[in-house]
Amino acid sequence: MTITNGYEQSDREEKLDIINLNELEAQAKAIIPQGGFGYISGGSEDEWTLRENTNAFEHAQIVPRALTDMDNPETDTTVFGLNLKTPIMMAPTAAQGLAHAKGEVDTAKGVAAAGALMAQSTYSSTSIADTAAAGNGAPQFFQLYMSKDWDFNNHLLDQAKAAGVKAIILTVDATIDGYREADLRNKFQFPIPMANLTEYSEGDGAGKGIAEIYAAAAQKISAADVKRIADYTDLPVIVKGIESPEDALFAIGAGAKGIYVSNHGGRQLNGGPASFDVLADVAKAVDHRVPIIFDSGVRRGSHVFKALASGADLVAMGRPVIYGLALGGAQGVQSVFEELNGELKIDMQLAGTKTIEDVKKAKLLHIHY
């Protein structure tokens, strides 16, 4: 263990023997301090939406296919002009130093080793430049929590562009913090500085709760902000936090080059629908005009398959990767991606789908058991 500001951080570096991603949560809980684990694992209010995010995948069933004369499914895909080894990507997840001493640096290494796409957060424990460098040329996106202070926004965007990120993810569903009861019970305050805040000399986030951090974020985000970010960076802007067809169309009209269907892993509006349950309707409205990223509740290869078959182009996960990071550092992160990708390949074989494009065309049933 490494101790920073009195907070114990894992420094494990090892491959993981994973049976399934669900089991990682209890294993990680045993080594991550209570406050940090509550922040990582928790949702808002009574966590109904958090639970339903995963349960909702049972609302659709994959049709098995036989006599397809195929083997060795291929998970390679191309999205946003990027050639990836898997359609599974790392969701932007804040404060990874809560799980491991090397934080996002180790995550970036593990994601790159898996041939996947990394998205780093505004509220990372390590800087944009250091996280990008750890990927050693592997593609990364940068997620922006838009501040009221446009000098700060521009500083972050400048840093992201200099680091070579391929797109900006603008989060629009976190203009205020969800009511996260685990953080309240634990009286949680971030013990680890947030590198991007430190670099701008606006405090470092340490000693603050997430509600205080969000208080500096913009409570008003408009279509004009999408265009402003795109014009400033000359990079694609992906709008994250979309849960309705109307908002997807509005974002595209504002210039978004990607739609990110997500309810923030059940951490914001509790009582809202599971992300998977709205994905197909959003995808129908988008109608392939821009790529779609999906997250919230992904724990199985079959979940990835169902999301792709419902209109997603990339499927992101957050918490399982952070648990893998705590348990094994960069190698643990790689192990998580390899496990989920391995499950996906089994599902692809049994469903008669050779490629990710085949998966996107696969038929799902919606039988109410």
N, C-alpha and C positions, 0 to 999 in steps of 0.2 A: 504493500500500500504506500501511496504518496500522500502527504498531509499538506494541504494548502489552506491557510487561514483557519486552521482547526478542522477542516473538512477532509475526510478520508476518501481518497480517489484510488480506484483500481489501477494497477500498472501491469496487469496480466498481458501476455503476448503468446497466444497459443491457438492452434486449430481446435475447433469444437466438434464433438461427436453429437450431432443433433438428430433426434428422432422426429420432433416437430417443433415449430416455432412457439406454440402455446406454452410449452414447458419451460422456455427460457425466462418467462416472467418471474416465476417463483425462484429460479436459480439466481437471477439478477437481484431480486429483492433481498437475498441473503447477504449480498456484499455491498450494495449501494446504501448509503445512510438514509434514514427514514424520510427526512425532508426532501432530499434529492429524488428518491424513488417516488414519493407522492407527487412531486411536480411532473416527473416523466410519465408516470402511469395514469394519473388521474384525469377525469373528465369534469364536466360542469354539473352542478346541482346533484341529482341522484344518479347521474351517469346512464340514464335510459338510452340516450342517443349513442353514447359510447358502446354500450352492449349491442344495440340493434345494428350498428355498423357491420359487425361480423355476422350476426344472426341473419341479416337480410340476404346474404348469399344463398341461404337455403330456399329463398323464394324462386330460384331458377335452377333448372337441372340440365346437365350436359347430356346430349343424346349420344350414346355409344354407337360406334360404327364398326362394321365387320367387312371382311373381304375387300379391303381397300388397297391391298398390294403395296403397302408402304412400310418403311421402318426408319429408324434413326431421325426423329423429328429435329428440326433446326429452329433454334430460338433467336437467331440473328435477325435484326430489324434495322430499318433506317427511318429516323424521325427527325424533323427539323434539320435535315441534311446531314445528320450524324449517323455513322455506322456503329451500331451497338451489338454486343454479344447476347443481349437479353432485353426484353421489353420491361423488365423490372428495374426501377430506379430508386435512388435514395430521396426521400421527401426532405424538404428543408426543415431541420429540427434544431431548436435553439439549445444553447448551453450544454454541449455534450461533455464538457469538463466535469459535469455532475456524475457522469458514468465512468470516465477514464481520464487519467492524467494527461494523455496526449489528445484527447477530445477529437475535434474535427480533422486533425492531421491524420490520425490513425483511421478514421472513417474514410477519408479520401483515398488513402492507400488501399484499404480493403475493397472499396467500391471499384477503383481502377483495376485491381487484380481480377475482379469478377467480370470485367469488360462492360460495366454498367455506367449509368449517368449519375453524377453527384449533383445535388442542389444544396448550397450552403445558405445559412440564415444570417440575417442582419445581426441577430443576437448570439452569434457564435462565440465560443470560448477562445478560438484562435482567429487570427486576422484573415481577411480575404486573400491576401497574397500568400500567406503561409499555407492555407488550405489548398489553394490552387497549385502551389508548388509541390505539395505532397502527392497530388494526382499525377505528377510527372507527364503532363501533356494530355491526360485523359479529359474528356469533355466535362465541363461543369457549368451549372446555371447559378445565378445569384438571386436570392429572394429578398425583396425590399419590404420592410415594414415602414411605410411612408411616414416621415416625421412632419410636424408642423413647420419645422425649420428647413427650408429648401437649401440652405447652405450645407446642412448635414446630409440631406438627400443627395445633392450633387457630389459631395465628398465621397459617399459610398459608391455612387455610380462611377465616378472617376476611378476609384480603386478597383472596382469590378472589371471595368473595361481594360484597365492596365494589366490586370491579372489574366486576361484572355477568356473571360467567361463568354458563353455562346448565346445567352439570353437572360433577360430579367424577368423574374417571377414577382408580380405585384400582388401581395396579399390584401384582399379587400373585406375579409370577414372578421377582422380583429381590430375594429376601430375602438373597441372597449373590451376589457378582459371579461371572459365568461366567469360565472360564479363557481370557482373551483374550491370545493369544500376541503379537499385534502390539504391544500396550501394553507387554508385558514386554521385547520386543526393543528397543523405542524408549525404554525406561525413562520412559514417558510420565507426566507430571504436568500437571495443568491449569494453563496459564499465565494464563488469563482468570478473574477472580473470578466467582462465581455470585451473582447479585444477591439472590436470596431468602435465601441463607445470610447474606449481608452485613447485610441489613436486620434480621435477628434477633440479630445480634452473636454468632454462633456460628462465627466464622471465615468465610472467603469461598470456600473450596474451592481457591483458588490454591495451587500447590505440593504438591497431593495427587494420588494416583492414584485411579482409580475404585474400587478395592477399599477404600481408606481412606474414601472417601465413603460407600460402601454399609455400612461397618462401623457407622455411626451409624443405619442404617435398621433397622426392626423385622425380626427374623428369624422372629418368630411373628406370623402374621396369621390371624384367625379370623372366623367368621360374625358375631360380636358387633361386630367393627370396622366392618363394612359398615353395620350399623344405627346404630352410634355416629356415624359420619360423616353419614349421612342425617339423623339426628335433629338433629345440631348445625347443619347447613347448611340444612336443608329444601330440598335440591337432589337431583335424581336422582343415584344412584351407579352408575357403570358399572364392572364388574370386568374388568380387563385382564390377559391372560395365561392365558386359558382354552383348554385343548386337549383336553378330554374331555367327553362328555355328562354324566357324573356330576358333574363340577365345575360345569358350567353350571347344572344343576338345583340344586345345593347353593347356588350364589350367588344364584339367584332366590329360593330359600327363605329366604335371609338378608336379602332385601329389595332386591337389585340390580334396577335399572330398565333395565339394558342389559348385554349380554355382549360382550366384546371378545376375539375369537379371534386369538391372536398367540403366537409363540414369541420375541418380542423381536428379530425380525430375525436369528435364528440367533446371538444374542449370549450366550445363557444355557446351556441344556442341549443340548450338541452330541450328536447321535445320536438326538434326539427327532424325531418326524415333521415333515414340512413342514406348515405351517399350512393350506395349501389342502387337503391330504389328509384333514384331520380336520373341515373346515368343514361339510360336508354332514351328518355324523353329529351334530355339535353343534346345527346348525340344526333337524334333525329332532326332537331332544330338547326344544329350546326351543319349537318349534311356535308361533312368532309371539307368544308371551306378552310378550316384550320385544324391542326392536330389537337387531340384531347388527352390530357393527363388525368388520372384518377387516383385518389387515395381515400383512406379511412376504413379501418377494420380488416385489412388484408393480412391473412395468416396462413393461407394454403395455396398450393399451386392451382387448385381448382378455382379459388377466388380470382387469381390472375386470369385464368382462362375465361371465366364468366364475364369479367370486366372487359376483356378484349372483345369477346363476342357480343357485348352490349354497346360497343362504340368507342372504347378507349384505345389510344395508340400506345400509351405508356402507363404502367401501373406502379405507383409509388408506395413505399412503406417507411414507417418511422420507428415506432417503439421496438419492434423486434430487432432492428439493426442496432439500436442503442443498447439493448440487452446483450446482444452479441459483442458489442464493443466493450461493455463492462466485463464480460466473461473471458474475452480473448483478444482484446485490442484489434489491430488491423486484421489479423488472421481470423478472429472471431467474426468480424464484419463479413469477410470473404466467405466464411462458412455459412452464414445466414443466407447470402445470395445464392450460393451453390445448392443449399438444401431446397430453397423455394424453386429455383430453376430446374432442379432435378425432378421435383414433384410435377412441375408444369410439363416437362417432357413426357412423363408417364401419362398424364391426362391427354396430351396431344396425340400420343400413340393410340390410346384406347378410343379416342374420338375420331381417329382417321384423319388427322390434320398434320400435314408435313411441315408447314411453315406458319409463321405468325400471321401472314395474310390469310391463310386458310382458317386459322382460328377466328379471325375477325368475321369470317363468313359463316362460321359454324352456327347450327341451330340450337337454341335453348328452348326448353319447355318451361311452362309456368303452371305447374300442377300444385294445387293447394292440398297438402296432406293434413 
